[in-house]
Amino acid sequence: MDYANIIIPFIGGLAMFIFGMNYMAQGLQNAAGTKMKSILEALTQNKVMGVALGALVTAIVQSSSATTVMVVGFVNAGLMNLGQAMSVIMGANIGTTATGWLVSSSEWAKMFSPTTIAPLAVMVGVVLQVSGKKMKHKEVASIIIGFGILFIGMHMMSNGVSPLRESQVFRDAFIKLGQNPMLGILAGAGVTAIIQSSSAAQGILLSLAATGLVPFNAAVFIIMGQNIGTCVTALLSGIGAGKNAKCVGYMHLMFNIIGTIVFSIFAMVFFSFISTEAGTGIISQTQISAIHTAFNIGTTLLLFPFSKWIIRAAMKLNGVEESTTGDEGQLLHLDKRMLLTPSLAVEGAKQETIRLGHIARENLSCAVEALHDSSPEKLEEIRQRESVIDRVCDGISEYLIKLCTLQISDRENKVVTSLLNTISDMERVGDHAENIAELAEEMAHEDIAFSHGAMEELEDMIHAALSSYDYAIKALEDGDVASAAKTAVYEEQVDELEKTLRAGHIDRLSNAECNVNAGIHYLEVLANLERISDHAMNISQVVLNEHRYNRRMNEEAITQA
C-alpha cells in the first residue's frame, strides 16, 4: 500500500479543514463583534444563561479550546468570576458539537455534499469578497469561503484515507481501541492534545468514519478522550496567568475527566452485557455527532448541580484563597488571551481605562488635601500613586497598540483611538495632581500659606474642577451624554473662576496684601486646576463624539433600509 499517497492528501486536507474552520470562525466573530459585550454582560445573570452563551460562543469560534482560552483571559482580566467561567466551560463542551453536525450534514442532508456545495460556496464567497464594498459583505464572504474550504478539506481527508478500508492492520487497530476503553480514550486525548483543536480531532475521526473503518465502541471511547485532550490548551494558556485564571484549566480538566469516567463505565457495561453486537458495528458520521452531543449534554446535566464543588476543588488544587488582594499597578482588565476576541479586548481596555481614571481621581483628592496638610506621608503616597498611574497608562497604551494591528471594525478602531487619547488625558491629570502636591510641599518648606480669603476662593475652583473630572469619568463609564454635558458646564465655570481669581489675586499682589511667593504658588495652583478641567472636557468629548457617530450610523441604516 502506497502510504505516501494516503498521508500527503490527508495532511493537506486536515490543513484546509483547520484553515477553513478558522477563517469561517473569524468571519463569524467579526460579524458578532458588536454584540460580544452584551453577551459577556448576560453571563452575570444566571448559570443556565452562562451555559447557553458558552455553547453559542463556541459554535461561533468553532473550538471549545479557543473558548476556554478566552475564559482564562477573562478571569485573569477580572471580567469574569470562576462561577461564570464554570458555566461557560459546560456550554463550550456542548457548543463544540456544532462542528460534527456541520460535517456530518453530508449524510443527513445530501444537498450539503462536499462535492457539490463546497466549490459553489467558495465561488460565491470570493465574488462577494471582491465585489463587496461594505465591511459586512466581507464578513459574510469570510464565513461562506471558510465553510466551503472546510468541506473541501474534509473531502480530501476522506478520499486520502479511503484506501485504508482495505487494510486489515487498521481494522484490527480500531477493533483493539474498541475492546480496550483506556486505549481508545488515550488515543482521542493524545491526538486532540497534539493538534490543539477538538474540532480538528473530530474532523479526523469523521473522515475515518466515512471510510467505514471505525467500530461503534472505538468511536465512543475516542470521543470521550477528545474531551480530555482539549483541556491541554486551557492548562497551557494558564501559564503566566494569575492563580484564579489557572483554576479555569483545572475546572475544565476535572469536569471532562469526571464525565468521561461516568459515561465510560456506562458504555463498558452496555457493550459488554447489554448489547455486544452494537459495539462491533460500523459507526456513521451522523451517529458520531449524535453520541458526541449526547455525551456532552449528559455530562453537563449530571455535573451542573455540583459545579460549586468543582470550583472549590480547583481552587484548593491551585492554592487560591476565597479572597485575594493585588497590586494597584497590576493590569486587572487586560490579558493577551483576550486579543483572540478583539471586540471583548476593546471592552477590557475600556474598563482598565476607567480604572485608571479613578486612580487619577484619588490622587487629585490627596493633592488637594495636601494644600491643607502637606505631611511627608501624604506626599509620598501621592508620588507612589503617580508611579502606579504611569505604569497602568503604559500598559494600556501597549495593549491598545497591539489591538490596532488586529482585524477590528471601524467602530472598534474609533474606540481604540479615543482610548489612546483618553489615557493620555488621565495621565496628564495625574501629573497636575503631582504638581499641586509639589507646590504644597514647597510652601511648607518656605513656611508660607495662602490667606484665609484666598483659600476660600480657591475652594470654589477646586470643587468645580473636581466636579468636571467626576462627571467626565461617569460619562465614560456609563456612556452618559448628560454627564458629558455637565462636564462642559463645570469646565466653563472653571475657566470663568480662573480669570476672576487670577485678576483678583494680581490686585492683592499689587496692593501688597499677600506674600509674593505665596501669590506665585497660588497662580500656579489655579493654572493646574484649569488644565485638569480641560482634560476632563477632552475625556467627555469622547463620549459626545461616540454618541454622534452612533446616531449617524443609525440614521444611515434607516436610510438604507
N, C-alpha and C positions, 0 to 999 in steps of 0.2 A: 504494500500500500504506500502511495506517494504522500508522505505526511507533510512535505513542503507545500503541496497544493491544497492541503487542508488548513495548515496553521496560518499561512500568509493571508488568504481571504478571510479567515476567522478574525485575525488580529485587526485587519483593515476594517472589517465590518463592525467590530467592537469599538474601534476608534470613531467611526462615523456615528455609531449609536450614541456614544457618550457626547460627541460634539453636537449632534442634533438635539439631544436631550438638554444640554446646557444652553444652546442657542435659543431653543424654544422657551426654556425657563427664564432666560434673560429678557426676552420679549414680554413674557407674562409679568415679570417683576416690574419692568418699566411701565407697562400698561396699568398695573395696580399700584404703582408707587405712591400716588397722591392719597390713596386710601389706606396705606400701611400704618399711618399714625393712628387713625381711628380704629384699625384692627388691634393695634397694641393697647390702646386705651380700653377697648372692650374686654381685654383679658382680665381686668381688675374686677369684673362683675361677679363671676362665679366659675367654679371648676368645670362645669359642663360646657360653658361658653369657651373656656380655655382649650378643652379637648377639641371642640368643633373648629376653632380657629387654628389650632395646631395642625389639624388634618387639612384645612384649607390652604395654609401657607406651604405645607409640604407638597400638596398637589400642584401648587404654583411653581415651586423651585425644583420639583421632581426628585427630591432626595431627602430622606429623613436625616442623613448625616449632615447635610447643609443646614437643615433646620436646627439641629441640636448645637451646631457650631454657633449659629446666630444666638441661640438661647444662652450659651456660655457667655457670649459678648454682652447680651442684655443684662444678665445677672451681674457680671463684672462691672458694668457701667451704672448699675443701680436703677435700671429702668424696669426691672422685673425681680420679684422675690422668688424664693425657692418653691413656694406653693404654686405660684403661677407657672413656673418652669416645669414642675411635675405634670401639670395639666397639658402643657404644650407637648411634652415628650410623649404622653399617651396618645395624643392626637396625631403626632408625627408618625407613629407606627401604623396608624390607620391610613393616613394620607399617602404613605409610600406605596400602598397597594394600587394607586391610580395608574402607575406605570405598567403594571402587569395587565390590567384591564385594557389599557390603551393598545398594548402589543397583541394581546390575545383576541382583540377585536377582529383580526383577520380570519378567525374561526367562527365567531358568533355573529359577525356582520361582514358578509362576503364583499360588500361594497368597499370595505377598508383593506382589501387585499393589497399588500405592498407593491405587487407588480403593476397594479392599476392606479392606485391613488397617490403613491409616493412621487413618481415623476410629475404628475399633474400638480401636486401640492407645491413642489419646488418651483415649477414653471410659474404658477400663479403668484407665489411669494416673490420671486425675482422681478416679475413685471411690476408688482405693487411697490417693491423696494426702489426700483429705478424710476418709476413714473410718479410715485407719491411725493408730494411736496410737504405735507404736514408730518410732524413727529408721530402722531397717532397712526398714520398709514405705515410708517416704517416699523413701528412696534408690532402691528398686526402682521406685517410681512415677515418679521423675525419669527413670530410664532408659527406661521404657515411653513416657512422654509425649514425651521427646526423639526417640525412634525414630519415633513417629507424625508429629510435626511435621516431621522431616527428610524423610519420604516425601511429605507434603503439599506442602512447598516444592519438592521435585523434580518433582512432578506439575504444579505451577503453572509452573515454568520450562519444562518440555517443552511444555505447552499454549501458553505465551506465544510460544515461538519456532516453533511448528508452521507458521504462515503463511509462514515463510521458505523452506520446502521448495519453494515456487513461485517463489522469487526467483532469477533467473539470476545476479544480481550476487553473491549469497552463494555459489552453487555455483562460480562462477568464482574467487572468493576462496579457497575451500578447495582447489580444484584447483591454484591458484598456490602455496599453502602446501605442498602435497604435492610439487610439482615443484621447489621451491626449499627444500632442507632448512634452510638458515640462517634463512629467514623463518619457517618452522614452529617452529624452536627458539626464536627471538626472541619469537614470539607467545606460546608457552607460558610462557616465562620472564617476560615482561612482565606478563601477566595475573596470574600467581601472586605476583609481587613486589608488585603494586599492592594486591591484596586480602589479602596476608599469610597465606594459607592454601592449602596444596597440596590439601587435601581439598575445599575450596570450588571450587578451579580444576578439579579432577576432576569435580565436580558439574556445572559449566558444560559441560565437554566431553561428558559423558554425556547431558546434556539435549539438546544439539545432535545427538548421535549418534542419539537416539531419533526425531528427525525425518527421518533418512535423508539428512542433509546432508554428513556427514563422510567423505571418502575414507580408505582404509586408510593410505596413505603419509603424509597430512597428520596423522592421529591419532598415528602413531608418533613423528614429529618433535615434535609439540606435547607429548606425554607426556615426552619427553626434556628439553624446555625447561622443563617444570613442575618437574622435579627440580633444575634450576639456580636457578629463581626462588625456590624455597622456602629457599635458603641466605641470602637477603637478611635474613630475620628474625633468624637467628643472628648475622650480621655486625653488624646494628644493636644487638642485645642486648649485644654485646661492648663497646659504647661505655661508657666509665666503669668497666669491669672491669679486673682485672689482666691482665698480658701472657699468662699461662698460659690464662686464660679466653678471651681474644681468639683464641688459637690454635684453639679449637674451631670458630669460624666459618670460618677458613681451611681447616681439615681437611675440613669439610663441603663447602665450595665445590670444593676440589681433587678430592675423592672423586667428586662428581657430574659435574664437568667431564670428568675422565678417562673415566668410564663413558659419558658422552654421546658423546665423540669416538670411542671404540672402537665402540660399537654404532651410531652414525650412519654410520660408514664401512661397517659390515656391512649396514645397511639400504639404503644407496645402491647398493651392489653388487648386493644381492638384487633391488631394484625395477628397476634399470637393465639387468641382464644375465641374471638367473636367471628372474624371473617379473614381466614388466612389467604383466601383467593384474592381478596381486594388488594392486598399488599403487592402481589406479584403482577397485577395488571398494569398495562402501559398507560401513563397519565397524559392528558392533553393540556394544551396551554390554558384553556379556559378553566379546567379543573385546578391547575396550579394557582391561578388568580383567585378562584373561589376559596381554596384552602388557605392561602396567604391572608385573605381578607377575614375569613372566619377566625383564624388563629389570633390575629392582632386585635380584632374586636372582642373576642373572647377573653384575651389577656387583660384588656382594658376594663371590661366589666368585672372581671374577677378581682383585680387589684385596686380598682378605683376607691373602694371604701378604706383601703389600707395605705393610701398614699402618704398620710402623715407619718406612719411608721417607717416607710421607705426613706422619707426626707430625714427623719431623726437618725436612722442608721447611717445614712450617707454623711451627715454632719459629724457623727461620732467617729466614723472611719477617717474623716478628714480633719478632725480636731477643731471643729468650728463651734464657738460658744453661741448661746442664744442671742446675745447682743454684743456687737463689737464696735469700737470707735476707730477712726482712721485719721491720718494727717490731712489737715485742711487743704494743703497744697497738692494732694493727690487728685488726679483727674477722675471724677466719680462717674460721669456720664459718657465717657469716650472709651472706645475699645476698638482695636483694629479688626476684630471679628465682625463688628457691625458694618464695616465697609463692604461686606458681601451683599448687604441690602442698603444701598445709598440713601434711599428715602428715610429709613429709620436712623441712619448715621447722621443725617442732617438734623433730625429731631433731637438726637443725643447732643449734638453740638450746640443746638439752641438752648437746651436745658443747662448745659455746662456754662454757657454764656450768661444765662440768668443767674446762676450761682455766683459767677464772677462779679456780676453787678451787685449782689447782696454783700459779698466780701468787701467790695469797694465802699459800699454804703456804711458798713460797720466801721471802716477806718475813718470815714468822714465824721461820724459821730464822735469817735475818740479824739480826732484832731480838733474839733470844735470845743470839746471838753478841756483840751489842753490849754486853751486860751484862759481858762479859769484855774486849772490845776496842771501845771507842766512838770509833774513828778517824773524822775528818771524811769520809773517802772512803766508809766503810761507811754512815754516817748519810745521806749524800747519795744513795747507791744505794737505801736504804730509802725515802726521800722520792720519788725518781723512780718507783720501782716502785708506790708508793701512788697516784701520779698515773695510772699505767697501769691499776691496779685500778679507779679511779673512772671512767676513760674506757670501759673494757670493760663495766663494770657499767651505765653509762648507755646504751651501745649495745645491750646485751642487753635492757634494760628497754623501750627504744623499739621494738625488734623484736617483743618479746612482746606489747606493747600493740597493734601492728598485727595480730598473729596473732589476738588476741581479737575483732577486727572481722570476721574471715573465718568462713566456714562450716566449723566443726570439730566433731568428735564430742564427746560428753560426756567420754569418756576423755581425749581430747587437751586439752579445756578444763581438766580437773583437773591435767594435767601442766603446762600453761602457768601456772596459778595457783600450783602448787608451785614452779616455777622462779622466778617473781617473788619468792616468799618466800625461796628458797634464795640468790639473788644478793644479796638484802638481808643475809642472814646472813654471806655471804662478804665483803661489803663492810665489815661491822662487824668481822669477824675482821682484815681489813686495817687498820682503824682502831686496833684493840687492839695490833696489831704495831707500828704507828707510835707509840702511846702508850708502849709498853715502850722503844722506841728513844729517845724524848724523855726518859724517866726516866733512861736510861743516860747521855744527853748532859748532863742537869742534874747528875747525880752526878759526872761528870768535871769540870764547871765548878766545882763546890763542893769538889772534891778529897776526896770521901768514897767509901767502898766497903763492901760487905757483909762481915761476918766470915766466916771460913772455915766455921764451923759452919752459919751461916745460908745460905751459898751451897750447901752440901751438901744441906741440907733442900730448898732451892729447886729443885735439880736433879731431885729426885724428882717434884715437882709439874709441872715443865716437861715431863718425859718423859710423864707421864700426860695432860697437856693436849694435847700434840702428837700423842700416840697416838690420843686420842679423835678429833681432827680428821682424822688419816690414815685411820682406819677409816671415818669418815663419807664422805670423798671416794671411797674404794674401794667403799663400799656404793652410792653414787650412780652411779659409773662402771660397775659390774658388775651393778647391781640385786641385790646380795648381801645377803640378810636377816641372815646370820650376822655379817657385818661391821658391820651396823647394831646388832646386839645387843652386839657388843664395844664399840662406841662408848658404849653405855649403861653398860657395866661401868666403863670408864675415866672416864666423866663422874661416876659416883658416887664413884669413887676420888678424883677432883679435889676434889669437894665435901668429903669427909672430911679430905683433906690441908689444904684451905684453912682449915677450922675448927681443926684441930690446930696448924698452923703459925702462924695468926693468934694463937691463945691463947698459944702458946709465946713468940712474939715480943713480945707485950704484957708477958709476965712479964719478959723480958730488959730491956725498956724501963723497967719499974717498978723493977727492981733496978739500973738504970744500968749495964747490962752492954754496951750498944752506943750508938752515936751516935743522937741523936733524929732528925735529918734523914734519916740512912740508914734508920732504922726506919720513918719515914713512907713513903719510897720503896719499901721492902720490902713494906709492906702494899698499896701501890698496884699493885705487880707481881703480888702474889697475886690481887688483885681482877680484873686484866686477864686472867690465866690462867684464872680461874674462869669469866669471861664467855666466853672462847674455847671452853671445853668445852661451855657452854650452847648456843652457836651450832652447834657440831658436832652436838649432840644434836638440834637443830632440823632440820639437814640430813638426818641419818639417819632422822628421823621421817617424812620424805617417802617414803623407800623402804619403811618399815614400813606406812605408810598405803596406798601403791600396792599392796603385797602383799596387804593385807586387802581392798582394792577388787577386785583381780583374782580373789581366792579367792571373794568374794561373787558376782561376775558368773558365774564358772564354776559355782557351786552353783545359781544361778538358771537357767542354761542347761540344766543336767542336770535340774532340776525340771520345766522347761517341756517338755523332750524326753520 
